[in-house]
Every structure is written in C-alpha cells, then in structure tokens.
Amino acid sequence: MPGSVGTTQAPHIMVSVFTRGLLKRVVTRVYFPDEEEANAADPVLSSIEDPEIRGTLIARDEGGVLRFDIRLQGEGQTAFFEFEE
C-alpha cells in the first residue's frame, strides 16, 4: 500500500471507534501478524518507539483466528491516531 513520500505501508485495516460517552471518535489500525517484514518497514508502525504500545496494533493469531482487542484506557491501551475530519 503506498504511503507518503514514496514509502510503502504494511497491509492494515483502519478502524474508527464510536461509543457512548466519547465526544469524538478514535482511530487506530490493525496490522497482521504474518506480515513481520512489512510491519517492520511500515513508517506509521515504526514511528511508535515503545514496542509494547506498537504491539497493541498487531492482531494475534489464535489457532488460525485473528484476534484484535481494543482497549480505550488503562493497561494495554490501544494506540490511537489523530485523524483530520
């Protein structure tokens, strides 16, 4: 997937979360665990310095089923991005 300034992004899914009590939506990405090389080169994913936070964006393979949990706050909080509307 083409990125900005001639870079390539790893395959991912953009996710918007809307919920009661949230004044504006939050935006995150889901990356695939079997795309290790592409994930390592992805400019957005690699811009997150903390490996624990970066890991919140990569789905987990649980016996052939991908699992991606979104945590809005607290321990293991999912990384979210600013999104211009």
Contact map, one row per residue, 1 for C-alpha under 8 A:
1110000111100000000000000000000000000000000000000000000000000000000000000000000000000
1111011110000000000000000000000000000000000000000000000000000000000000000000000000000
1111111110000000000000000000000000000000000000000000000000000000000000000000000000000
0111111100000000000000000000000000000000000000000000000000000000000000000000000000000
0011111000000000000000000000000000000000000000000000000000000000000000000000000000000
0111111100000000000000000000000000000000000000000000000000000000000000000000000000000
0111111110000000000000000000000000000000001000000000000000000000000000000000000000000
1111011111000000000000000000000000000000111000000000000000000000000000000000000000000
1110001111100000000000000000000000000110111100000000000000000000000000000000000000000
1000000111110000000000000000001000100110110000000000000000000000000000000000000000000
1000000011111000000000000000001100100100000000000000000000000000000000000000000000000
0000000001111100000000000000111100000000000000000000000000000000000000000000000000000
0000000000111110000000000000111000000000000000000000000000000000000000000000000000000
0000000000011111000000000011110000000000000000000000000000000000000000000000000000000
0000000000001111100000000011110000000000000000000000000000000000000000000000000000000
0000000000000111110000001111000000000000000000000000000000000000000000000000000000000
0000000000000011111000001110000000000000000000000000000000000000000000000000000000000
0000000000000001111101011100000000000000000000000000000000000000000000000000000000000
0000000000000000111111001000000000000000000000000000000000000000000000000000000000000
0000000000000000011111000000000000000000000000000000000000000000000000000000000000000
0000000000000000001111100000000000000000000000000000000000000000000000000000000000000
0000000000000000011111111000000000000000000000000000000000000000000000000000000000000
0000000000000000000011111000000000000000000000000000000000000000000000000000000000000
0000000000000000010001111100000000000000000000000000000000000000000000000000000000000
0000000000000001111001111110000000000000000000000000000000000000000000000000000000000
0000000000000001110000011111000000000000000000000000000000000000000000000000000111000
0000000000000111100000001111100000000000000000000000000000000000000000000000000111100
0000000000000111000000000111110000000000000000000000000010000000000000000000011110000
0000000000011110000000000011111000000000000000000000000010000000000000000000000100000
0000000000011110000000000001111100000000000000000000000011100000000100000000000000000
0000000001111000000000000000111110100010000000000000000011100000000000000000000000000
0000000000110000000000000000011111110000000000000000000001110000000000000000000000000
0000000000000000000000000000001111110000000000000000000001111000000000000000000000000
0000000000000000000000000000000111110000000000000000000000000000000000000000000000000
0000000001100000000000000000001111111110000000000000000000000000000000000000000000000
0000000000000000000000000000000111111111000000000000000000000000000000000000000000000
0000000000000000000000000000000000111111100000000000000000000000000000000000000000000
0000000011100000000000000000000000111111110000000000000000000000000000000000000000000
0000000011000000000000000000001000111111110011000000000000000000000000000000000000000
0000000000000000000000000000000000011111110011000000000000000000000000000000000000000
0000000111000000000000000000000000001111111001000000000000000000000000000000000000000
0000000111000000000000000000000000000111111111000000000000000000000000000000000000000
0000001110000000000000000000000000000000111111100000000000000000000000000000000000000
0000000010000000000000000000000000000000011111110000000000000000000000000000000000000
0000000000000000000000000000000000000011011111110000010000000000000000000000000000000
0000000000000000000000000000000000000011111111111000010000000000000000000000000000000
0000000000000000000000000000000000000000001111111000000000000000000000000000000000000
0000000000000000000000000000000000000000000111111110110000000000000000000000000000000
0000000000000000000000000000000000000000000001111110010000000000000000000000000000000
0000000000000000000000000000000000000000000000011111110000000000000000000000000000000
0000000000000000000000000000000000000000000000011111111000000000000000000000000000000
0000000000000000000000000000000000000000000000000111111100000000000000000001000000000
0000000000000000000000000000000000000000000000010111111110000000000000000001111000000
0000000000000000000000000000000000000000000011011111111111000000000000000000001000000
0000000000000000000000000000000000000000000000000011111111000000000000000000000000000
0000000000000000000000000000000000000000000000000001111111100000000000000001111000000
0000000000000000000000000001111000000000000000000000111111100000000100000000011000000
0000000000000000000000000000011110000000000000000000011111110000000100000000000000000
0000000000000000000000000000011110000000000000000000000111111000011110000000000000000
0000000000000000000000000000000110000000000000000000000001111100011100000000000000000
0000000000000000000000000000000010000000000000000000000000111111111000000000000000000
0000000000000000000000000000000000000000000000000000000000011111111000000000000000000
0000000000000000000000000000000000000000000000000000000000001111100000000000000000000
0000000000000000000000000000000000000000000000000000000000001111110000000000000000000
0000000000000000000000000000000000000000000000000000000000001111111000000000000000000
0000000000000000000000000000000000000000000000000000000000111101111100000000000000000
0000000000000000000000000000000000000000000000000000000000111100111110000000000000000
0000000000000000000000000000010000000000000000000000000011110000011111000000000000000
0000000000000000000000000000000000000000000000000000000000100000001111100000000000000
0000000000000000000000000000000000000000000000000000000000000000000111110000110000000
0000000000000000000000000000000000000000000000000000000000000000000011111101110000000
0000000000000000000000000000000000000000000000000000000000000000000001111100110000000
0000000000000000000000000000000000000000000000000000000000000000000000111111110000000
0000000000000000000000000000000000000000000000000000000000000000000000111111100000000
0000000000000000000000000000000000000000000000000000000000000000000000001111100000000
0000000000000000000000000000000000000000000000000001100100000000000000101111110000000
0000000000000000000000000000000000000000000000000000100100000000000001111111111000000
0000000000000000000000000001000000000000000000000000100110000000000001111001111100000
0000000000000000000000000001000000000000000000000000110110000000000000000000111110000
0000000000000000000000000111100000000000000000000000000000000000000000000000011111000
0000000000000000000000000111000000000000000000000000000000000000000000000000001111100
0000000000000000000000000110000000000000000000000000000000000000000000000000000111110
0000000000000000000000000010000000000000000000000000000000000000000000000000000011111
0000000000000000000000000000000000000000000000000000000000000000000000000000000001111
0000000000000000000000000000000000000000000000000000000000000000000000000000000000111
